[in-house]
Amino acid sequence: MQVFKAFYLILKKHMKPLFIYTGAYAFMLLLITQTAEDNMNSYFESTSLDISVIDRDRSQAAEALTEYLDSRHNLIEIEDTKKDIQDHIYYRYVKYILIIPEGFENNLMQGKTEDLLQHVQIPGSSQGRFLNNQIENYIKQVQIYLAGGQDIAAAMEAVQKTLADPLVETLYFGDKKESRNDTVFYFFQYLPYIYILLLVCGLAPILFALNKKEIQERTLCSSMNLMQKNVQILLGSVCYSILIYIVFAALGFLIIGKDMIRAETVYLLLNSAVFLIFAAAMTIFLCTLSPVNDSVLNFIANTVGLGMSFLCGVFVPQSLLSKPVLAAAKFLPAYWYIKNNNMLAGFSEEPFSRESFFTAVGIQALFAAAMFTGVLAVSKLKRQRR
């Protein structure tokens, strides 16, 4: 087992990436753990903004719209002058100014929607878009009741009841006493990026060192044949990958604690194990192509890791990615990894099913098999050239 021993002697000199990335990931997970509960409690919390309403119509409909906005936001009175409006927006005293022009109620009753209202907002602000959508929804609701034959007073009253803040109740599918902690799923969400970094930056230098021309020639001169050498290198790679897997599994149980013990954890661990196999296969394939130095290795690891993470939904949720990007991401294993994670977490529109889960796991395994096939093909081609 001389090659196997040499593998771990070289590994001792390349343990720095393992410690750095493990420590960084543990720190990031601690931050997520501390903020997860606050984020969950604020899912259905309404946002109140500082806004102003200038009512030039002085009608019943205008008053009802003002009362509706006052119930959801902080209304600040300002004078109906160009200077006052500009000053309040420029100095950010208010985020949004709604102007209700004369004839608003008459136009509303006649079904006119063009230039029904005016507004002044901070250019490009998300708060402005939020308020525009809120007001547009209110107007559409009023028009629906008016079209149904109700008068303006009845329509306004009905809309106020319809758009009143609903009572939101969170339902859990399972034990009602169980507290859902999505930190578990966030922990597994970012593992593809970490696995790629640790395998490429940690395993690749060892493989390059053992596959140097001088080492290969010395091995051929010894009693050890090429098959024995490759088996020992493969055994060392497997042990290194298992070490990475155990370290991060233990890290999850250490930081997340008892919330890690749940039915979904078995699926999550299986999903991450298969992706780790792909990361190891990809690393071996890169090492088979040609030897490179450490700086190039770091460049490859970050390029592949970041590129796959952004395209496949590791850093940006898949629900926010465009259809062309998702179509391209399906040709990468991280897409199927994240798809499984989202199904288990309930973040996906697709409900969890074992068939879908194992299909995605199988696709990741096929990617790994393709990489190992590439390793065999490149190795055979190199032997023929010699």
Phi, psi and chi 1 to 4 in degrees:
 res  aa     phi    psi   chi1   chi2   chi3   chi4
   1 MET       -   36.2  -60.0  -67.2  -75.0      -
   2 GLN   -63.8  -40.3  -67.1  -61.4  -40.2      -
   3 VAL   -67.5  -38.6  176.9      -      -      -
   4 PHE   -63.2  -41.8 -175.7   80.5      -      -
   5 LYS   -65.5  -40.4  -67.9  178.5 -179.7  178.3
   6 ALA   -63.9  -34.5      -      -      -      -
   7 PHE   -56.2  -47.9 -176.6   99.3      -      -
   8 TYR   -81.6  -19.8  -81.3   93.3      -      -
   9 LEU   -68.3  -38.8  -72.9  174.4      -      -
  10 ILE   -71.1  -36.1  -59.6  171.9      -      -
  11 LEU   -60.1  -36.6  176.2   60.7      -      -
  12 LYS   -59.4  -30.3  -71.7 -179.3 -180.0  179.8
  13 LYS   -82.7  -10.2  -62.5 -179.2  179.2 -179.7
  14 HIS  -122.7   31.8  -66.4   85.4      -      -
  15 MET   -83.8  -10.3  -69.7  -66.3  -72.5      -
  16 LYS   -57.1  -48.3 -173.3  177.3  179.3 -179.2
  17 PRO   -58.2  -38.1  -23.1   33.8      -      -
  18 LEU   -61.3  -46.2  178.3   60.6      -      -
  19 PHE   -68.0  -41.8  -71.6  119.6      -      -
  20 ILE   -63.8  -52.3  -68.6  175.4      -      -
  21 TYR   -71.2  -33.8  -69.3  122.2      -      -
  22 THR   -65.7  -43.8  -57.5      -      -      -
  23 GLY   -64.7  -41.9      -      -      -      -
  24 ALA   -64.7  -40.9      -      -      -      -
  25 TYR   -68.6  -38.3 -162.3   62.7      -      -
  26 ALA   -63.5  -41.3      -      -      -      -
  27 PHE   -64.3  -43.3  177.2   72.7      -      -
  28 MET   -62.7  -39.9 -177.6 -177.7   70.2      -
  29 LEU   -66.6  -35.8 -169.9   62.3      -      -
  30 LEU   -62.3  -41.2  -76.8  171.1      -      -
  31 LEU   -63.1  -42.7  -66.3  179.3      -      -
  32 ILE   -63.1  -41.6  -66.2  174.4      -      -
  33 THR   -62.3  -40.4  -55.0      -      -      -
  34 GLN   -70.5  -31.5  -68.3  175.7   -2.3      -
  35 THR   -97.9   -9.4   58.1      -      -      -
  36 ALA   -61.8  -43.9      -      -      -      -
  37 GLU   -65.1  -42.2 -176.3  176.1   -5.8      -
  38 ASP   -63.5  -39.6  -65.4  -23.5      -      -
  39 ASN   -65.6  -40.0  -69.7  -24.2      -      -
  40 MET   -67.1  -36.2  -71.3 -173.8   65.0      -
  41 ASN   -72.5  -14.2  -68.1  -25.3      -      -
  42 SER  -107.6   12.5   62.5      -      -      -
  43 TYR   -60.7  -40.9  -79.0  161.8      -      -
  44 PHE  -109.6   24.9  -59.4  103.0      -      -
  45 GLU   -88.2  125.3 -177.1  179.6   -7.7      -
  46 SER   -73.0  154.7  -61.7      -      -      -
  47 THR  -107.8  125.9  -58.6      -      -      -
  48 SER  -103.7  133.3  -64.3      -      -      -
  49 LEU  -118.4  157.1  -57.4  173.1      -      -
  50 ASP   -84.1  112.5  -66.6  -28.6      -      -
  51 ILE  -134.5  169.3   66.9  172.2      -      -
  52 SER  -131.7  150.6  -65.4      -      -      -
  53 VAL  -127.0  125.2  177.0      -      -      -
  54 ILE  -107.5  110.3  -63.2  176.6      -      -
  55 ASP   -98.8  106.6 -176.1    4.0      -      -
  56 ARG   -99.8   -6.6  -64.0  173.2 -179.0  172.3
  57 ASP   -91.9  -34.6 -168.3   43.3      -      -
  58 ARG    53.9   42.5  -58.6  -64.6  179.0 -179.4
  59 SER  -111.5  173.2   62.3      -      -      -
  60 GLN   -65.0  -38.8 -172.5  175.7    4.1      -
  61 ALA   -66.6  -39.4      -      -      -      -
  62 ALA   -66.1  -40.8      -      -      -      -
  63 GLU   -64.4  -40.2  -69.1  178.9    3.3      -
  64 ALA   -65.2  -41.2      -      -      -      -
  65 LEU   -64.8  -39.2  175.3   56.5      -      -
  66 THR   -64.2  -42.7  -56.7      -      -      -
  67 GLU   -63.8  -38.2  -69.6  177.1    2.0      -
  68 TYR   -61.7  -46.7  167.8   74.5      -      -
  69 LEU   -67.9  -35.2  -65.8  173.9      -      -
  70 ASP   -65.2  -29.9 -172.4   27.8      -      -
  71 SER   -74.2  -15.3   64.9      -      -      -
  72 ARG  -117.0  -17.1  -76.1  158.0  173.9   75.8
  73 HIS  -136.4  173.4  -57.6  -77.1      -      -
  74 ASN   -95.5  107.9  -55.1  -40.8      -      -
  75 LEU   -84.2  129.3  -75.1 -169.5      -      -
  76 ILE  -117.3  125.9  -62.5  175.9      -      -
  77 GLU   -77.3  136.8  -66.5 -174.6    4.4      -
  78 ILE  -138.6  161.4   63.8  171.8      -      -
  79 GLU   -79.8  149.3  -64.2 -178.2    7.0      -
  80 ASP   -84.3   65.3 -172.2    5.2      -      -
  81 THR  -130.5  151.7   63.0      -      -      -
  82 LYS   -60.6  -40.4 -177.0  178.0  180.0  179.6
  83 LYS   -65.3  -44.2 -177.4  179.7 -177.2  -57.4
  84 ASP   -66.6  -38.9 -149.8   32.6      -      -
  85 ILE   -64.4  -46.7  -68.2  173.4      -      -
  86 GLN   -64.9  -39.8  -69.4  177.1  -19.1      -
  87 ASP   -64.6  -43.0  -73.4  -13.7      -      -
  88 HIS   -66.8  -34.8  -83.8   74.2      -      -
  89 ILE   -76.5  -42.1  -70.2  -66.6      -      -
  90 TYR   -64.1  -43.9  179.8   80.2      -      -
  91 TYR   -89.2    6.5  -67.8  108.2      -      -
  92 ARG    61.8   31.7  -55.5  -59.7 -166.0  -97.2
  93 TYR   -67.8  -33.3  -64.1  143.9      -      -
  94 VAL  -132.7  156.1  -65.4      -      -      -
  95 LYS   -90.7  -21.1  -55.0  -68.3 -175.4 -177.6
  96 TYR  -159.5  138.7 -174.6   95.6      -      -
  97 ILE  -125.4  118.5  -60.7  174.7      -      -
  98 LEU   -96.6  130.5  176.1   66.3      -      -
  99 ILE  -113.2  116.8  -58.9  174.1      -      -
 100 ILE   -96.2  105.8  -54.6  176.2      -      -
 101 PRO   -75.8  165.5   28.1  -33.7      -      -
 102 GLU   -62.4  143.2  -66.4 -178.2    6.6      -
 103 GLY    85.1    9.3      -      -      -      -
 104 PHE   -60.1  -47.8  165.8   72.0      -      -
 105 GLU   -65.8  -42.5 -176.0  175.0  -66.6      -
 106 ASN   -63.5  -44.8  -68.7  -28.1      -      -
 107 ASN   -63.7  -36.8  -68.9  -27.4      -      -
 108 LEU   -64.4  -43.2 -173.7   62.9      -      -
 109 MET   -69.2  -27.8  -65.4 -178.9   66.4      -
 110 GLN   -86.1   -2.4  -66.5  173.7   14.2      -
 111 GLY    82.9   14.3      -      -      -      -
 112 LYS   -81.3  134.1  -64.0 -179.7 -179.9  179.7
 113 THR  -117.0  -19.4   57.1      -      -      -
 114 GLU   -75.1  129.4 -172.4  174.7   -4.8      -
 115 ASP    55.5   35.7  -62.2  -32.4      -      -
 116 LEU   -70.9  -38.1 -168.1   62.7      -      -
 117 LEU  -135.1  160.9  -66.5  167.0      -      -
 118 GLN  -126.9  157.0  -58.0  168.1    9.3      -
 119 HIS  -152.9  157.8   69.5  -85.8      -      -
 120 VAL  -128.3  131.0 -179.5      -      -      -
 121 GLN  -144.0  168.1   67.9  176.6   58.9      -
 122 ILE   -67.8  125.6  -60.9  171.5      -      -
 123 PRO   -55.2  128.0  -24.7   34.0      -      -
 124 GLY    74.1   11.7      -      -      -      -
 125 SER   -79.8  143.2   69.5      -      -      -
 126 SER   -71.0  -28.8   58.1      -      -      -
 127 GLN   -63.1  -37.0  -65.5   96.0  -25.5      -
 128 GLY   -64.8  -42.5      -      -      -      -
 129 ARG   -64.7  -38.2  -70.4 -168.2  -66.8  -88.9
 130 PHE   -61.7  -45.9  167.2   69.6      -      -
 131 LEU   -69.1  -38.3  -82.5  158.6      -      -
 132 ASN   -59.3  -43.4  -74.8  -25.7      -      -
 133 ASN   -65.6  -38.6  -69.1  -26.9      -      -
 134 GLN   -65.5  -45.0 -163.5  172.9   54.3      -
 135 ILE   -68.6  -40.1  -65.9  169.8      -      -
 136 GLU   -61.8  -39.7 -177.8 -179.9   -5.8      -
 137 ASN   -63.9  -41.3 -176.4   41.0      -      -
 138 TYR   -61.6  -47.2  176.8   88.1      -      -
 139 ILE   -62.6  -41.9  -63.7  -61.5      -      -
 140 LYS   -62.0  -39.3  -74.3 -178.6  178.0  178.2
 141 GLN   -64.2  -42.1  -66.4  -70.7  -25.6      -
 142 VAL   -62.2  -43.9  173.0      -      -      -
 143 GLN   -64.4  -32.9  -70.9  174.2  -25.7      -
 144 ILE   -64.1  -44.7  -70.5  172.3      -      -
 145 TYR   -69.9  -36.4  -75.8  105.3      -      -
 146 LEU   -65.3  -39.7  -70.0  175.0      -      -
 147 ALA   -66.0  -24.3      -      -      -      -
 148 GLY   -79.6   -1.7      -      -      -      -
 149 GLY   101.4    3.0      -      -      -      -
 150 GLN   -82.2  154.1  -63.4 -171.7   17.8      -
 151 ASP   -79.8  174.9   58.2   23.9      -      -
 152 ILE   -63.8  -37.9 -168.5   68.2      -      -
 153 ALA   -66.6  -44.9      -      -      -      -
 154 ALA   -67.1  -37.6      -      -      -      -
 155 ALA   -64.3  -44.3      -      -      -      -
 156 MET   -63.2  -41.5  -66.4  -66.2  178.1      -
 157 GLU   -65.9  -40.1 -176.9  179.0   -4.8      -
 158 ALA   -66.3  -39.0      -      -      -      -
 159 VAL   -66.8  -38.9  170.5      -      -      -
 160 GLN   -59.1  -39.6  -70.7  -75.7    3.1      -
 161 LYS   -72.5  -38.3  -66.7  179.3 -179.6  178.7
 162 THR   -65.5  -41.7  -58.4      -      -      -
 163 LEU   -93.8    9.6  -62.1 -179.9      -      -
 164 ALA   -62.8  149.2      -      -      -      -
 165 ASP   -59.3  121.6  -68.7  -28.2      -      -
 166 PRO   -75.8  157.5   30.1  -33.7      -      -
 167 LEU   -82.9  117.4  176.9   61.4      -      -
 168 VAL   -98.8  126.6  177.6      -      -      -
 169 GLU  -122.3  128.8 -179.5 -179.1   -1.9      -
 170 THR   -88.7  126.3  -56.0      -      -      -
 171 LEU  -105.5  138.3  -61.5  178.4      -      -
 172 TYR  -114.1  133.5  -62.5  102.8      -      -
 173 PHE   -91.6   94.3  -62.2   93.2      -      -
 174 GLY   144.6 -146.4      -      -      -      -
 175 ASP   -68.1  120.8 -173.3    0.2      -      -
 176 LYS   -65.4  -22.3  -66.8 -176.1  178.6 -179.9
 177 LYS   -83.1  -10.8  -64.6 -178.7 -179.5  179.9
 178 GLU   -74.8  130.2 -178.6 -177.9   -7.3      -
 179 SER   -90.6  122.4  175.2      -      -      -
 180 ARG   -80.0  126.8 -177.6  176.5  179.2   84.9
 181 ASN  -123.4  104.7 -173.0   -9.9      -      -
 182 ASP   -75.9   -1.8  -70.1  -26.0      -      -
 183 THR   -59.6  -32.3  -51.5      -      -      -
 184 VAL   -58.1  -44.4  177.1      -      -      -
 185 PHE   -74.6  -33.6  -56.1  103.2      -      -
 186 TYR   -65.7  -34.3  -71.8  124.4      -      -
 187 PHE   -60.2  -47.3  171.0   78.0      -      -
 188 PHE   -76.6  -19.8  -75.0   94.0      -      -
 189 GLN   -60.5  -39.9 -179.9   86.6    1.0      -
 190 TYR   -97.0    1.8  -56.3  108.0      -      -
 191 LEU   -63.4  -35.1  -80.2 -178.2      -      -
 192 PRO   -55.2  -43.0  -28.2   35.5      -      -
 193 TYR   -63.8  -44.0  177.1   64.1      -      -
 194 ILE   -66.4  -42.3  -61.1  -63.0      -      -
 195 TYR   -60.3  -44.7  -80.0  166.1      -      -
 196 ILE   -63.2  -43.5  -69.5  173.9      -      -
 197 LEU   -61.3  -47.4  -72.7 -179.2      -      -
 198 LEU   -70.4  -34.6  -71.6  178.8      -      -
 199 LEU   -74.1  -44.7  -94.1  -63.3      -      -
 200 VAL   -70.8  -45.1  175.3      -      -      -
 201 CYS   -80.0  -24.1  -65.1      -      -      -
 202 GLY  -100.1  -42.4      -      -      -      -
 203 LEU   -86.4  -38.1 -180.0   59.5      -      -
 204 ALA   -58.7  -44.7      -      -      -      -
 205 PRO   -59.2  -33.5  -24.2   34.7      -      -
 206 ILE   -68.3  -44.7  -54.7  172.3      -      -
 207 LEU   -64.9  -38.8  -61.1  179.5      -      -
 208 PHE   -62.9  -40.7  -77.0  140.8      -      -
 209 ALA   -65.7  -40.9      -      -      -      -
 210 LEU   -76.2  -18.6  -66.9  174.2      -      -
 211 ASN  -103.5   13.9  -72.5  -39.1      -      -
 212 LYS   -63.2  151.9  -76.0 -177.3  177.6 -179.6
 213 LYS   -57.7  -42.0 -176.7  179.1  178.8 -179.2
 214 GLU   -64.0  -40.7  -62.1   81.8    0.4      -
 215 ILE   -66.7  -42.4  -57.6  -63.5      -      -
 216 GLN   -63.3  -42.8  -71.1 -176.9   -8.7      -
 217 GLU   -65.4  -38.0  -69.3  176.1  -11.4      -
 218 ARG   -67.9  -37.1  179.0  174.6  -65.7 -177.2
 219 THR   -64.8  -39.6  -57.2      -      -      -
 220 LEU   -66.3  -26.4  -67.5  174.0      -      -
 221 CYS   -82.7  -12.3  -65.3      -      -      -
 222 SER   -91.5 -178.4   66.7      -      -      -
 223 SER   -78.5  -11.4   58.9      -      -      -
 224 MET   -82.0  128.3 -179.3 -176.5  -61.4      -
 225 ASN   -85.9  171.2   58.5   42.4      -      -
 226 LEU   -64.5  -35.2 -168.3   60.0      -      -
 227 MET   -63.3  -44.9  177.5   62.6   71.1      -
 228 GLN   -62.1  -39.8  -68.5  174.6  -32.3      -
 229 LYS   -63.7  -46.4  174.9 -166.7  171.5 -174.6
 230 ASN   -65.3  -36.3  -70.5  -23.3      -      -
 231 VAL   -64.1  -41.9  168.3      -      -      -
 232 GLN   -68.6  -37.4  -67.3 -175.2   40.1      -
 233 ILE   -65.1  -42.4  -68.6  176.2      -      -
 234 LEU   -63.4  -40.5  179.6   61.0      -      -
 235 LEU   -62.9  -42.0  179.7   60.4      -      -
 236 GLY   -63.7  -39.6      -      -      -      -
 237 SER   -64.8  -40.6  -59.2      -      -      -
 238 VAL   -64.4  -44.2  170.1      -      -      -
 239 CYS   -63.8  -39.5  -68.2      -      -      -
 240 TYR   -63.9  -42.9  175.9   78.3      -      -
 241 SER   -64.5  -41.6  -59.4      -      -      -
 242 ILE   -63.6  -37.7  -67.2  174.3      -      -
 243 LEU   -60.4  -45.7  173.6   64.2      -      -
 244 ILE   -60.0  -44.3  -63.5  -64.6      -      -
 245 TYR   -62.5  -45.5 -175.4   76.0      -      -
 246 ILE   -66.1  -41.8  -67.9  174.5      -      -
 247 VAL   -58.7  -46.2  165.7      -      -      -
 248 PHE   -79.0  -30.0  -81.5   91.6      -      -
 249 ALA   -64.9  -44.3      -      -      -      -
 250 ALA   -64.6  -36.5      -      -      -      -
 251 LEU   -62.4  -39.5 -175.9   65.1      -      -
 252 GLY   -63.1  -46.6      -      -      -      -
 253 PHE   -66.9  -33.1  -77.7   98.3      -      -
 254 LEU   -70.1  -44.1  179.1   64.5      -      -
 255 ILE   -86.4  -44.6  -64.7  179.1      -      -
 256 ILE   -79.7  -32.6  -60.2  175.3      -      -
 257 GLY    79.6 -140.4      -      -      -      -
 258 LYS   -65.9  -21.8   62.8  179.4 -178.6 -179.9
 259 ASP   -66.4  -16.5  -71.5  -42.6      -      -
 260 MET   -74.4  -21.3 -165.4   78.4  168.0      -
 261 ILE   -87.5   95.2  -54.7  173.9      -      -
 262 ARG  -154.5  166.6   53.6 -158.2  -54.6  171.1
 263 ALA   -62.9  -37.6      -      -      -      -
 264 GLU   -68.7  -20.6  -62.1   96.3  -28.8      -
 265 THR   -62.0  -35.4  -56.9      -      -      -
 266 VAL   -61.2  -43.9  177.0      -      -      -
 267 TYR   -66.9  -40.6  -67.4  101.4      -      -
 268 LEU   -64.0  -41.0  -67.9  168.3      -      -
 269 LEU   -66.9  -39.1  -71.4  171.2      -      -
 270 LEU   -65.5  -43.7  174.1   61.5      -      -
 271 ASN   -60.0  -44.3 -165.0   38.4      -      -
 272 SER   -70.5  -32.1   64.1      -      -      -
 273 ALA   -65.6  -41.5      -      -      -      -
 274 VAL   -67.6  -39.4  175.7      -      -      -
 275 PHE   -66.7  -34.6 -172.2   86.9      -      -
 276 LEU   -62.7  -37.5 -179.5   62.8      -      -
 277 ILE   -62.3  -41.2  -65.9  172.6      -      -
 278 PHE   -62.8  -43.9  161.7   77.5      -      -
 279 ALA   -61.1  -39.2      -      -      -      -
 280 ALA   -66.8  -42.4      -      -      -      -
 281 ALA   -63.9  -40.2      -      -      -      -
 282 MET   -64.6  -39.4 -176.8 -170.1   70.5      -
 283 THR   -64.2  -44.8  -57.8      -      -      -
 284 ILE   -64.0  -37.7  -63.8  172.8      -      -
 285 PHE   -63.9  -42.5  178.0   71.6      -      -
 286 LEU   -63.2  -39.1  -70.0  173.9      -      -
 287 CYS   -70.0  -28.3  -65.0      -      -      -
 288 THR   -72.7  -29.3  -52.6      -      -      -
 289 LEU   -66.1  -57.3  -69.0  176.1      -      -
 290 SER  -167.0  148.7   60.5      -      -      -
 291 PRO   -75.3  141.6   25.6  -31.7      -      -
 292 VAL  -136.8  169.6  -68.2      -      -      -
 293 ASN   -89.0  177.0   55.3   40.4      -      -
 294 ASP   -64.6  -37.6  -70.1  -16.4      -      -
 295 SER   -64.2  -39.1   60.8      -      -      -
 296 VAL   -68.2  -36.5  176.0      -      -      -
 297 LEU   -60.7  -46.5  -87.2  179.8      -      -
 298 ASN   -61.9  -38.7  -69.7  -33.2      -      -
 299 PHE   -63.8  -44.8  173.6   77.0      -      -
 300 ILE   -64.2  -44.0  -67.1  174.0      -      -
 301 ALA   -61.0  -46.4      -      -      -      -
 302 ASN   -70.9  -37.1  -79.1  -74.3      -      -
 303 THR   -64.4  -50.0  -58.8      -      -      -
 304 VAL   -67.0  -45.7  174.8      -      -      -
 305 GLY   -64.3  -49.5      -      -      -      -
 306 LEU   -67.8  -43.3  -72.0  173.6      -      -
 307 GLY   -59.7  -47.6      -      -      -      -
 308 MET   -66.8  -35.5 -164.2  177.4  -64.7      -
 309 SER   -67.4  -42.7  -62.6      -      -      -
 310 PHE   -73.4  -37.1  -80.5  109.1      -      -
 311 LEU   -74.5  -32.1  -74.2  174.1      -      -
 312 CYS  -100.2   -6.4  -60.8      -      -      -
 313 GLY   103.8   14.9      -      -      -      -
 314 VAL   -71.3  -50.0  176.1      -      -      -
 315 PHE   -93.0  -33.9  -63.9  147.1      -      -
 316 VAL  -113.5  125.8 -179.4      -      -      -
 317 PRO   -55.2  142.2  -24.9   33.6      -      -
 318 GLN   -60.4  -27.6  -71.0 -175.4  -11.3      -
 319 SER   -66.9  -20.8   58.2      -      -      -
 320 LEU   -95.3   -8.5  -61.1 -179.7      -      -
 321 LEU   -83.7  147.8  -63.4  174.6      -      -
 322 SER   -73.3  162.2   63.5      -      -      -
 323 LYS   -62.3  -42.0  -69.5 -176.8  179.1  179.5
 324 PRO   -60.9  -38.1  -24.7   34.9      -      -
 325 VAL   -66.7  -43.5  171.9      -      -      -
 326 LEU   -65.5  -36.0  -70.2  176.0      -      -
 327 ALA   -63.0  -40.6      -      -      -      -
 328 ALA   -71.2  -35.8      -      -      -      -
 329 ALA   -66.5  -23.3      -      -      -      -
 330 LYS   -63.6  -15.9  -69.6 -179.7 -179.5  179.4
 331 PHE   -89.7   11.2  -67.0   93.9      -      -
 332 LEU  -124.4  140.7  -62.3  170.9      -      -
 333 PRO   -65.9  -28.7   22.6  -33.1      -      -
 334 ALA   -63.1  -28.6      -      -      -      -
 335 TYR   -60.0  -44.4  168.8   85.3      -      -
 336 TRP   -74.0  -31.0  -57.5   99.5      -      -
 337 TYR   -63.0  -49.7  174.6   92.1      -      -
 338 ILE   -67.2  -35.3  -64.0  -60.6      -      -
 339 LYS   -58.7  -44.6 -178.8 -178.7  178.9 -177.4
 340 ASN   -63.5  -44.2  -85.7  -14.1      -      -
 341 ASN   -61.5  -41.4 -167.7   69.9      -      -
 342 ASN   -66.7  -38.4  -71.0  -16.8      -      -
 343 MET   -63.8  -43.7  -77.3 -164.3  -57.8      -
 344 LEU   -66.4  -35.2  -71.3  164.8      -      -
 345 ALA   -81.2  -16.7      -      -      -      -
 346 GLY    83.0   15.5      -      -      -      -
 347 PHE   -83.9  -12.3  -61.1  153.6      -      -
 348 SER  -100.1  152.5  172.9      -      -      -
 349 GLU   -69.4  -24.1  -65.5  179.9   -1.7      -
 350 GLU   -82.9  123.1 -179.3 -179.0   -4.2      -
 351 PRO   -68.7  154.8   25.7  -33.4      -      -
 352 PHE   -70.1  136.1  173.1   77.9      -      -
 353 SER  -145.0  145.8   68.0      -      -      -
 354 ARG   -63.4  -36.1  -70.1 -173.9  177.6 -179.9
 355 GLU   -61.6  -47.2 -177.7  179.8   -3.7      -
 356 SER   -65.2  -39.4  -61.9      -      -      -
 357 PHE   -62.5  -51.0  174.2   83.1      -      -
 358 PHE   -72.6  -23.5  -75.6  106.9      -      -
 359 THR   -64.9  -45.6  -61.9      -      -      -
 360 ALA   -65.8  -37.8      -      -      -      -
 361 VAL   -64.2  -41.6  166.9      -      -      -
 362 GLY   -63.5  -37.5      -      -      -      -
 363 ILE   -65.2  -40.4  -67.7  173.2      -      -
 364 GLN   -62.2  -40.2  -66.1  178.2   66.7      -
 365 ALA   -64.8  -34.9      -      -      -      -
 366 LEU   -66.0  -38.3  -72.2  175.5      -      -
 367 PHE   -61.1  -42.7  -83.0  105.4      -      -
 368 ALA   -64.3  -41.9      -      -      -      -
 369 ALA   -63.1  -38.0      -      -      -      -
 370 ALA   -63.4  -38.7      -      -      -      -
 371 MET   -65.3  -43.7  -73.1  -67.7  174.1      -
 372 PHE   -65.0  -36.2  -78.8  121.7      -      -
 373 THR   -63.0  -40.6  -57.0      -      -      -
 374 GLY   -62.4  -37.1      -      -      -      -
 375 VAL   -62.2  -45.8  170.7      -      -      -
 376 LEU   -64.7  -39.9  -64.3  175.8      -      -
 377 ALA   -66.5  -44.2      -      -      -      -
 378 VAL   -66.8  -39.4  173.0      -      -      -
 379 SER   -64.1  -42.0  -61.6      -      -      -
 380 LYS   -64.4  -41.2 -176.8  177.9 -179.6  180.0
 381 LEU   -63.0  -39.4 -177.7   62.0      -      -
 382 LYS   -67.5  -38.8  -75.1 -173.7  173.9 -177.9
 383 ARG   -65.4  -37.9  -73.4 -163.3  -57.6  -90.0
 384 GLN   -66.5  -35.8  -70.7  175.8  -11.5      -
 385 ARG   -68.1  -29.8  -73.5 -179.2  177.9  178.7
 386 ARG   -72.1      -  -69.9  173.7 -172.0  167.2
